[in-house]
Amino acid sequence: MIQERLNKLREQMKERGMDAYLVPTADFHESEYVGDYFKCRSFLTGFTGSAGTLVVTLEDAALWVDGRYFVQAGEQLKGSTVRMMKMGEEGVPEIEDYITDAVPEGGCLGFDGRVVNSFTGKKLEKMLARKHASIAYGEDLTDLIWEDRPAMSAEPVWVLKEEFAGKSAAEKLKDLRAAMEKEGATIHVLTTLDDIVWLLNIRGNDVECNPVVLSYLAVTKDQVLLFINPAVLDEEVKAYLDGLHVTVRPYNEIYQYVGSLREETVFLEEERVNYAIIRGLDPSNQVISKLNPTVLAKAVKNPVEIENMKKAHVKDGVVMARFTHWLKKNMGKIPMDELSVERKLDDMRRETEGNLGLSFHTISAYGANAAMCHYSATEESNTPLQEKGFYLVDSGGQYYEGTTDITRTIAVGPLTREEKEHYTLVLISMLRLAAVKFPYGARGLTLDYAARQVFWERGLNFNHGTGHGVGYLLNVHERPVGIRWKMVPERMDSCVLEAGMITSDEPGIYIEGSHGIRTENMLLVVEDEKNEYGQFLRFEYLTYAPIDLDGVEKSLMTERDVELLNAYHRAVYEKLSPYLDGEEKEWLKEATRAI
């Protein structure tokens, strides 16, 4: 089936004189997760991970994936003729270098200009110009061969009340215009969905688990233009937008609007605005390409958002405590598999007051499946839980009070010495990062060593970031906060940490064919002391849920590590016990006991 689709794509390429065709994992807005309509890369390869870039030539097909997906992509690409390219590994070319080599002198690269960001498009332009090669970006070739392609999402829009948002959209627009004026911009073109809905205090459901709305926004000194499918707006939302002096225009008219601009100073973020928009701008316009002002404003949560997020995490912690108790109590007594256990947790979360759904698809992985750190159980891969080893669950919820993300690895039976050692190292790593104190000006790159040192000194590592930012009733991965050891400029997720920012703390270890372990809590950046060396900051836990003590090998922990774990568990019991009773409350007391 995959080979047949690739052959059909190549036929379309030949008709247009294309030597290579680029298919990223993207919608028209550079979203991390995309709706079903936009899953062209998955359709052409069979690889279902959330990230990956496909390049198809007339003789070859290569898919670039990062370390999260090496194992999963290896499995899903078997028999497909699509080669896996492990990003960052020795001997693996950069995507742009591969394309430049694959396109001959005077040749042509094709892609849908709406799904490639302008930064990448311009880089490819420059590289291909050396070979006098061209770029054709006006067509979506996948659309021509995808007969039963899902429709583009058109879910209803709703207004997020100020009691949850903490700041009115009018105030946010005022702040944005002040930032525009500072830059000398006359128009700001905004295409990132989470920035648009945050700015206008609206939400939707156009990307699964991400309450965003397919839209574009253009802001001038005295005008706000929202390009959106009008069918998703009811009378209440229309009245709300009218009150903000927002003019609604059809979704696809953004391209005509941009093409009509003359002699404007256009403020946008090229890494996030698609190539078709940039190429549609008349040369008479001046472009200022910088980080959207909304990105930092959104990342620093206001006091109302912070208090609400604390409430959301207590609700979610109660769910996780009740779920862990259920799992431990029933292990070996009733049949369990990855999908049935996943459904149990998802149902418990959805039944919680104020829950609006999941913040991402639950990762429910037993044993060796957990070594694929973004594993997704399917009917084909679904594995029964046995009374031995570890079960890993990475999950989260969307609540009116905010977004949660938590990972716990739970012992479901006897463990090997190596499993206990690895589990304890992950725990130590999580605790030490959460306990750091640092001066203002530090970035995630500065702090990552606090988490990885315990691994590196043993010659171990994990192939993903240690922390990511989290939105408020928004995307579970939010720029620009990030904690990682390796600089990845295009990710733009290693900003200076500010009080009010939120990051995950999620070290892990993954042994292919054996086990995977990850422990994840959310942390809030708060101010600590201020002295002659400046303002110091520290982290405060948002996530409160028991960490399974059955996997802990205390002999590997320092006295301070033990103190940190015991202090965390005291707080877990204090926060969650008022919402539990009877057997569950007794279990929680034992599960959070001092060691």
TIZAKE-582344 format. One record per residue (C-alpha): x, y negated, z negated. Coordinates in pm, whole numbers, padded with zeros to 5 digits, always signed. Example, Ala and Ser with C-alpha at 12.3 -4.5 7.8 and 13.67 -1.06 7.14 Angstrom:
+01230+00450-00780 +01367+00106-00714 
***
This chain:
+00000+00000+00000 +00279-00246-00091 +00472-00157+00223 +00160-00211+00433 +00109-00557+00282 +00472-00652+00340 +00447-00536+00701 +00139-00753+00754 +00318-01049+00599 +00614-00994+00832 +00381-00994+01131 +00256-01339+01025 +00616-01453+00977 +00719-01336+01323 +00427-01520+01484 +00552-01843+01325 +00922-01787+01378 +00997-01754+01007 +01308-01565+00900 +01224-01562+00527 +00918-01629+00314 +00930-01739-00049 +00658-01636-00297 +00704-01764-00654 +00476-01687-00947 +00292-02016-00949 -00031-02200-00893 -00050-02554-00751 +00046-02692-01094 +00362-02500-01190 +00172-02317-01465 +00351-02036-01646 +00049-01807-01629 -00175-01820-01326 -00533-01731-01244 -00617-01425-01032 -00650-01636-00716 -00282-01731-00741 -00132-01385-00806 +00023-01356-00459 +00357-01223-00584 +00180-00947-00776 -00034-00863-00469 +00276-00828-00250 +00495-00631-00493 +00279-00444-00746 +00483-00602-01027 +00238-00747-01282 +00471-00942-01514 +00406-01310-01576 +00726-01430-01408 +00918-01336-01095 +01011-01473-00752 +00980-01277-00429 +01171-01341-00107 +01067-01145+00200 +01279-01135+00515 +01210-00940+00832 +01423-00651+00698 +01432-00691+00320 +01220-00779+00017 +01382-00883-00312 +01219-00975-00644 +01405-01181-00905 +01302-01115-01266 +01449-01225-01599 +01560-01005-01888 +01208-00970-02033 +01105-00767-01731 +01402-00554-01625 +01245-00233-01756 +00888-00308-01645 +00988-00422-01297 +01211-00117-01255 +00908+00104-01319 +00655-00089-01114 +00876-00137-00808 +00952+00233-00765 +00869+00344-00412 +00773-00008-00300 +01087-00095-00093 +01108-00416-00299 +01451-00450-00460 +01479-00577-00817 +01727-00860-00870 +01821-00897-01237 +01858-01269-01296 +02176-01371-01473 +02342-01032-01427 +02687-00999-01271 +02678-00970-00893 +02318-01088-00856 +02293-01391-00624 +02089-01698-00707 +01759-01710-00518 +01863-02017-00320 +02195-01855-00220 +02016-01541-00105 +01775-01747+00106 +02057-01952+00258 +02238-01633+00359 +01919-01469+00490 +01810-01760+00712 +02024-01775+01030 +02161-02083+01201 +01865-02284+01328 +01625-02048+01149 +01316-02113+00938 +01211-02058+00576 +00840-02048+00502 +00641-02102+00183 +00314-02252+00064 +00420-02604-00032 +00157-02619-00305 +00317-02340-00513 +00685-02445-00487 +00792-02739-00700 +00950-03032-00523 +01283-02995-00706 +01326-02643-00568 +01191-02739-00225 +01434-03028-00190 +01724-02813-00307 +01641-02553-00041 +01607-02831+00219 +01955-02953+00144 +02111-02606+00150 +01936-02503+00472 +02026-02831+00645 +02386-02706+00661 +02260-02435+00897 +02027-02671+01082 +01742-02456+00953 +01389-02583+00889 +01119-02536+00627 +00755-02461+00712 +00538-02533+00408 +00189-02595+00543 +00041-02244+00521 -00031-01978+00261 +00049-01663+00460 -00059-01433+00179 -00411-01572+00213 -00422-01449+00573 -00365-01086+00471 -00537-01075+00129 -00884-00964+00236 -01050-00937-00106 -00868-01228-00270 -01045-01344-00590 -01213-01684-00580 -01042-01983-00740 -01162-02027-01098 -01438-02282-01165 -01511-02254-01537 -01706-02526-01723 -01519-02815-01882 -01589-02918-02243 -01478-03203-02466 -01248-03142-02765 -01381-03355-03049 -01151-03600-03222 -01188-03411-03552 -00974-03144-03385 -00767-03354-03142 -00673-03611-03406 -00637-03891-03151 -00876-04029-02892 -00812-03998-02520 -00838-04378-02493 -00542-04413-02733 -00343-04151-02544 -00405-04329-02212 -00297-04657-02370 +00029-04494-02485 +00083-04344-02139 +00034-04680-01966 +00286-04836-02208 +00538-04569-02106 +00462-04636-01737 +00515-05009-01785 +00848-04942-01955 +00958-04746-01647 +00822-05008-01406 +00576-04756-01259 +00250-04857-01092 +00109-04502-01064 +00167-04184-01264 +00082-03861-01084 +00023-03578-01330 -00027-03220-01212 +00058-03003-01514 -00271-02868-01648 -00193-02872-02020 -00077-03234-01998 -00398-03338-01819 -00640-03173-02061 -00439-03290-02364 -00443-03647-02236 -00819-03651-02173 -00914-03434-02476 -01094-03183-02256 -01058-02807-02233 -01167-02532-01995 -01091-02172-01905 -00933-02169-01558 -00626-01970-01665 -00689-01663-01877 -00608-01736-02243 -00500-02095-02159 -00793-02337-02205 -00696-02560-01912 -00880-02699-01611 -00765-02686-01247 -00712-03055-01177 -00476-03336-01083 -00461-03682-01239 -00348-04022-01113 -00320-04307-01363 -00271-04673-01265 -00279-04989-01476 -00658-05008-01450 -00772-04679-01300 -00780-04307-01387 -00854-04066-01101 -00934-03704-01192 -00921-03462-00897 -01136-03166-00997 -01412-02938-00876 -01720-03152-00963 -01926-02835-01021 -01744-02769-01350 -01865-03096-01508 -02202-03108-01682 -02384-03433-01761 -02232-03461-02108 -01877-03430-01978 -01949-03669-01690 -02076-03927-01940 -01768-03874-02158 -01531-03923-01863 -01729-04225-01749 -01682-04373-02096 -01306-04341-02044 -01342-04513-01703 -01231-04195-01527 -01325-04167-01159 -01392-03809-01048 -01275-03703-00702 -01281-03356-00531 -00991-03128-00629 -00817-03107-00292 -00839-03482-00221 -00517-03533-00419 -00322-03475-00097 -00515-03741+00094 -00481-03981-00199 -00106-03934-00227 -00073-03972+00150 -00257-04304+00135 -00021-04468-00114 +00196-04749+00018 +00470-04950-00154 +00391-04810-00499 +00632-04710-00773 +00524-04353-00838 +00618-04191-01169 +00615-03811-01164 +00816-03509-01267 +00962-03342-00959 +01029-03015-01138 +00655-02987-01203 +00497-03160-00901 +00458-02940-00596 +00654-02987-00276 +00342-03064-00068 +00267-03367-00287 +00621-03503-00266 +00638-03451+00110 +00298-03622+00144 +00429-03948-00005 +00500-04227+00243 +00867-04341+00246 +00754-04694+00149 +00689-04567-00205 +00959-04560-00471 +00968-04241-00681 +01073-04227-01045 +01125-03863-01144 +01135-03810-01520 +00983-03590-01786 +00612-03664-01815 +00563-03892-02122 +00278-03662-02227 +00519-03372-02280 +00692-03514-02587 +00375-03682-02714 +00192-03350-02698 +00476-03155-02861 +00482-03375-03174 +00159-03275-03344 -00033-03548-03522 -00137-03508-03890 -00488-03384-03801 -00347-03123-03561 -00095-03006-03822 -00358-02958-04092 -00584-02779-03848 -00300-02554-03731 -00235-02451-04090 -00601-02349-04120 -00588-02156-03793 -00284-01960-03907 -00445-01864-04237 -00747-01732-04044 -00515-01543-03813 -00305-01413-04102 -00616-01265-04261 -00692-01087-03934 -00338-00946-03918 -00347-00833-04281 -00682-00658-04233 -00561-00500-03908 -00234-00374-04060 -00423-00228-04355 -00664-00053-04116 -00378+00085-03906 -00181+00215-04203 -00491+00363-04370 -00614+00547-04062 -00287+00656-03904 -00307+01032-03850 -00674+01044-03957 -00837+00917-03638 -00714+00926-03278 -00522+00611-03187 -00360+00495-02868 -00220+00164-02751 -00542+00049-02585 -00778+00153-02864 -00562-00016-03128 -00531-00326-02910 -00910-00342-02875 -00949-00311-03253 -00721-00610-03317 -00871-00819-03035 -01222-00755-03169 -01121-00848-03525 -00975-01176-03397 -01275-01260-03179 -01511-01199-03473 -01329-01466-03678 -01514-01794-03730 -01395-02065-03488 -01216-01822-03256 -01239-01903-02885 -01055-01597-02756 -00696-01480-02726 -00395-01702-02664 -00237-01437-02438 -00293-01076-02345 -00208-00864-02649 +00114-00664-02625 +00033-00328-02784 +00333-00096-02757 +00422+00230-02924 +00769+00382-02938 +00976+00345-02621 +00714+00124-02456 +00806-00152-02702 +01151-00165-02540 +00974-00352-02257 +00936-00678-02446 +00643-00800-02233 +00482-00459-02193 +00111-00447-02116 -00069-00119-02183 -00280+00010-01894 -00496+00318-01849 -00198+00478-01672 +00066+00387-01932 -00156+00415-02239 +00035+00612-02504 -00109+00781-02816 +00035+00668-03149 +00214+00945-03337 +00303+00965-03704 +00661+00861-03646 +00853+00555-03535 +00730+00203-03470 +00425+00037-03320 +00477-00323-03200 +00196-00573-03154 +00244-00927-03022 -00083-01119-03022 -00249-01452-03086 -00573-01644-03087 -00723-01970-02969 -00920-02150-03238 -01076-02495-03256 -00803-02552-03517 -00519-02451-03286 -00322-02175-03119 -00152-01879-03290 +00116-01631-03184 +00248-01355-03408 +00445-01033-03363 +00467-00752-03614 +00644-00417-03582 +00477-00157-03801 +00615+00177-03919 +00356+00445-03841 +00558+00733-03979 +00914+00842-04064 +01190+00630-03909 +01540+00715-03793 +01840+00550-03955 +01896+00343-03640 +01533+00227-03630 +01551+00107-03991 +01884-00066-03928 +01753-00247-03620 +01428-00341-03793 +01618-00493-04084 +01855-00686-03858 +01555-00841-03679 +01401-00933-04014 +01726-01088-04139 +01752-01288-03816 +01398-01425-03844 +01444-01521-04210 +01778-01695-04159 +01658-01910-03871 +01347-02011-04067 +01568-02118-04358 +01806-02349-04171 +01841-02715-04264 +01976-02944-03996 +02040-03313-03921 +01819-03504-03682 +01952-03476-03328 +01989-03098-03331 +01839-02896-03048 +01736-02533-03024 +02075-02456-02869 +02233-02577-03193 +02025-02353-03416 +02010-02030-03218 +02331-01892-03369 +02161-01877-03710 +01936-01608-03564 +02181-01420-03341 +02488-01406-03561 +02367-01090-03737 +02334-00921-03396 +02646-01056-03230 +02876-00946-03510 +02758-00590-03436 +02788-00626-03058 +02411-00650-03014 +02185-00909-02847 +01832-00962-02719 +01745-01082-02372 +01492-01357-02438 +01474-01690-02615 +01451-01695-02993 +01180-01959-03004 +00932-02152-02791 +00697-02442-02848 +00324-02381-02897 +00034-02602-02790 -00266-02714-02991 -00560-02515-02853 -00348-02501-02541 -00069-02298-02383 +00102-02052-02614 +00433-02150-02451 +00474-02527-02451 +00762-02747-02339 +00999-02899-02438 +01067-02709-02762 +01287-02404-02733 +01548-02211-02930 +01791-02013-02715 +02165-01957-02690 +02204-01994-02314 +02140-02325-02139 +01877-02288-01866 +01832-02646-01735 +01526-02576-01520 +01332-02449-01825 +01364-02790-01994 +01298-02634-02335 +01580-02738-02560 +01483-03088-02671 +01591-03274-02983 +01372-03132-03260 +01133-03381-03418 +00919-03359-03730 +00576-03236-03621 +00704-03000-03353 +00619-02630-03366 +00840-02343-03260 +00821-01968-03273 +01093-01767-03450 +01100-01428-03277 +01423-01231-03261 +01406-00873-03141 +01602-00571-03031 +01514-00336-02745 +01663+00007-02691 +01546+00144-02356 +01382+00484-02386 +01376+00469-02766 +01220+00168-02943 +01158-00205-02944 +01134-00429-03251 +01030-00793-03282 +00916-01004-03576 +00764-01342-03497 +00645-01632-03710 +00548-01987-03615 +00746-02270-03777 +00668-02638-03823 +00953-02891-03819 +00931-03115-04129 +01150-03384-04280 +01390-03296-04560 +01628-03529-04740 +01774-03847-04595 +02121-03951-04706 +02440-04115-04579 +02462-03844-04310 +02119-03925-04174 +01777-03764-04178 +01776-03389-04236 +01500-03158-04115 +01391-02807-04200 +01126-02555-04106 +00804-02472-04284 +00616-02151-04210 +00282-02176-04035 +00242-01801-03996 +00153-01605-04308 +00110-01231-04265 +00277-00931-04430 +00599-00791-04285 +00606-00412-04311 +00842-00320-04594 +00848+00046-04487 +01108-00041-04221 +01341-00238-04448 +01689-00108-04534 +01768-00334-04829 +02137-00240-04837 +02192-00438-04515 +02052-00757-04667 +02238-01016-04869 +02095-01138-05198 +01978-01453-05020 +01804-01250-04744 +01612-01062-05012 +01517-01386-05187 +01392-01533-04858 +01176-01226-04787 +01033-01215-05139 +00955-01588-05134 +00781-01549-04797 +00571-01259-04922 +00473-01448-05239 +00339-01724-05015 +00160-01470-04792 -00024-01326-05089 -00109-01670-05224 -00247-01788-04887 -00438-01476-04780 -00559-01303-05097 -00851-01546-05158 -01003-01423-04829 -00971-01052-04906 -01124-00835-05173 -01138-00480-05299 -00914-00230-05126 -00776-00481-04874 -00669-00722-05146 -00502-00444-05345 -00323-00327-05032 -00198-00681-04961 -00058-00706-05313 +00144-00388-05259 +00242-00487-04903 +00388-00819-05026 +00559-00684-05338 +00906-00805-05424 +01187-00574-05321 
***
